[in-house]
Amino acid sequence: MTLPASCMKNLIQRTATALLTLSTLSGCQLEKQWYYPLQVSLHDNQPCFAVPADSVSPHDSLQNRGIIVSRQSSQQWDIVWISPDIHPLPALQPGQCVTYPQAAWQAGNYAVMMGVSLNHDQERRKYSHEFSLANTPDGRLILRP
């Protein structure tokens, strides 16, 4: 049995279109996030930072690469503190709260970025968060929404 030329041409065009579509879809990958959300709370009157447990798998091992603290002054952001390099990198547990009292926290608007290595540098991520600190009448810090 032989197909007419017009049917054969139509079949070839449809097959080529389907193959092209499949090859395009199979090559499509979602881009990784640039920044992951960092959790911020207060602990002993200091901002405390944690990698959310749901942002990593239970089998991942995490290491803290350090933190950069920026503070808003007028219309710009200034880096006010960078954590020193520590070797070997300290282990970090998901949800573990880490404070940096050396940053000399005071009332103001902050942006923080924490570098995290997953699985001994197989992947590096940046976790970030912007937040505001205010003083209570008794001089304690509070997080402002």
N, C-alpha and C positions, 0 to 999 in steps of 0.2 A: 504494500500500500504506500503510495506516494502522496505527500501533501502538496496542494497547490502552492506556487511560489509566493503569493501574497500571504498565505497562512504561515509559511515557513519564515518569511521576513518578520512578520508580527511576533512569532514565537521567539525568534532570536533577539529582537528588540526588548521584549519583556524579560527574557532571561538575563540579558546584559544589564538592564535596569535593576533587576532584583539583586544580581551579584554586586553591582556597584553600590547599591544601598546597603547591603550586608557588610561589605568591606569598609564602608564609611562608618557604620554604626559600631563595628567591632573595634575600630581604631579610636573611637571616642572615649576619652577618659576625663573624669572629673578632676578639676584642679584642686590641689591641696589648699587648705586655708592658710592665709598669711599669718594671722594671729588667732589664737584660741583664747576663750574667755578665762580670766584668772579670778578666783574667788577672793574677796577681801572682807575681813572682819576685824574687830578690835580684841586684843588680848593683852592684859596688863598695861592698858593705856598706850598700846602700840598697834599700828596697822599690822595685820597678820595675813599672809598670802598663802593660798593653797591651789594646787592643780586639781580641778574637779575629777572625782573618781570616774565619772561617766565619759571623760574625754580620752581615756586610755583603756586598753584591755587588761583584764586581771593578770595576764602573764607578762606584761611589760615591766621592765626594771627601769626606774627613773633616776636621773642624776641632776642635781641643781647646778647649772652653769653660772648662776649669778643673777643680779637684778640691776636695772637702771631706773633711777627715780628722777622724774621731771616735775617741776612746779611751775604753775602759771603765774606770770608777773605781767600785769597790764595786758597787752595783746599777744604776748609770745610765751613760749615754753622754754624754760632753762633747765638743763641737766644739773641737779643739785647733789647727786650722790650716785656713785657706781660701786658695787660691791667688789672687793679685791678678789683676784684669782686665787682659787684654792685647789691644790692638787694633792691627792687625788680628789676628784669631784665628789662632794657629799651625796650619799644616797637620799632619795626623796620618795616618800610614800604618797600615793594619791589621797587627797584630802588632808594631808599633814600640813599644819599651820606653821609657817616660818616667819619670824619677826626679824627686823633689821633696826635695832635701836640706834645704831651708829648714824643713821640718816637724819637724826635730830628733828623728828616730826613736829610740826606746829600747824596751826590752822591755815588752810589754803586749799587750792585745787591741785590735784596730783594726777600724773599719768605714770604707770609703772609697767615695765616689761621684764618678765623673768624668762631666762633661757633654760630650756630643759632638754637633756639628752635622753633618748629612749633606747634601751637595749644596747648600751655601750657604744653610742654614737651611730647606730644604724639609721637613726632619724633624729633631727634636731627640730625643736618647736619653740615658738615664741608665744608666751602667754601674756596677755595685757589686760589692764583695767584702768579706767579713769574714775576718780572719786574725790570727794571733798571732805575735809576735816574741819571741825569747828570746836571751839572751847566752851565748856560749860562754865557757869559762874564760879565753880570751885576749882577750875583749871584743868579738868579732865578733858580728853579728846573724845569727840563723838563723830560717827560717820553721818554725813548729810546725804539725803537722797538726791 
